[in-house]
Amino acid sequence: LLILSEGKGLYIDAKQFADNIVVRDAQSYAQFTSLGTNIISLADWQETILHQFRAKYNTLTGEYIFLQSWAICAERAYIITVWLQSDTTDEDLARYQSIIQSFGCMSSGAESETN
């Protein structure tokens, strides 16, 4: 499991951010095959897109299955990625999807005090 964040720039929701990023990222892999997308809800009820794909970073690496989703928390965009062996079962994929769905934005103490 890898979670990265970056400033999101313009105001967009997680689903719009996901659509923009997956197009950009697909071009950075040596091999990329989409296995489908689903709309999911995160722990904070934020709707986002879960992308499932097979990819190779370059011609020397093996092929992996990736589950990737996004969340928008205040001014940050979080990219949540799980990469798995190419022979991972559907049952295991569902378990990893549950882990991704456990992600949610939390208010800091300062924000809670001012709201």
N, C-alpha and C positions, 0 to 999 in steps of 0.2 A: 504494500500500500504506500502510495506516495501522494502527498498533498502539497501543492505549490500555490503561491498567491502572487498576484500582480495587481497594480492599480488598473481599474477598469476603464478609466477615461470617461466616455459618454455614458449617460444613463440608459441602461438596457437591463432586461431581466435575465435570469439564468438560462432560459431556453434560447433567447436570441444570442447570448454570448456563446452558448454551446454550438449553435449552428455556424457561427463565424469561425470559431476555433477549429472545429473538426475539418473544415475545408482547408484551412491553412496547414494543419498538422498532417493531413493525408499526403501532401506533397513532399513532406520531409522524410518519409520512409522509403526504403528501397523497394518494398512491396507492401501494398495496402489493400485489404479486402473487407468491405463493410459486411457485418453479419446482422445488422439491424439496429433499430433505435426504439426506445420505449420512453414514454413520459412517466416519471416517477415523482414521488413526494419525499422530501428529506424530513428529518426529525422536527424541523421548525415549520413544517407544512409548505415550504417553498417548492413549487413545481419546477422541475428541470428535466433535461433529457439525459438518458443513459445510452451511450453509444457502445456497441460491442463490435470489435473488429479483430482481424488477424493481420499481423504486420511483422516485417523484418526491418531492423534499424539499418542494416547494410547487407551486402552480399555475403559477409562472413558470419553473421549472427544467425541463430536459429529463428524460427517463426514462433511467435507467441500470440496468445489471445489477450486482448486488452478490454477492460471495462473502464469507461471514462465518463465522468460527469462533472458538473460545475455548480457552484453556488455563488451567489452575490451576497456579501455581508457588508453593509454600509458602503464604503468606497473601495472595497477589495473584492476581487474575483478569485475564487478558489477552484483549482483544477484538481479533481480527485481521480487518481488512476490506480488500477490494480492490473498487474500483468501476470499471466499464468502460463503454464506449460500448454502446448497445443493440444494435448490429449485430455485436458480437464473436462470432467463430466458436467452435464447440464445441472445435476443436483448441486455440485460444488459451485458452479457459476451462480446459481440462485443464492447460495450462502454468501458469496462475496457481494452480490447485489444488496443483500440485507445490510452488510457492513457499510457500504456506500450510503445507503439510505439512513444510517444512524447519524450522519453528519448534519449539523445544524448551526446556525448563527446564534451566538449568545451575546447578550448585552453585557458591557463592562459595568462595573460598579458605578463609575462616574456618569455613564449614560442613564442608568436607572435612577440615580439621585436627581437628575435634572428633568426627567420626564414625568 
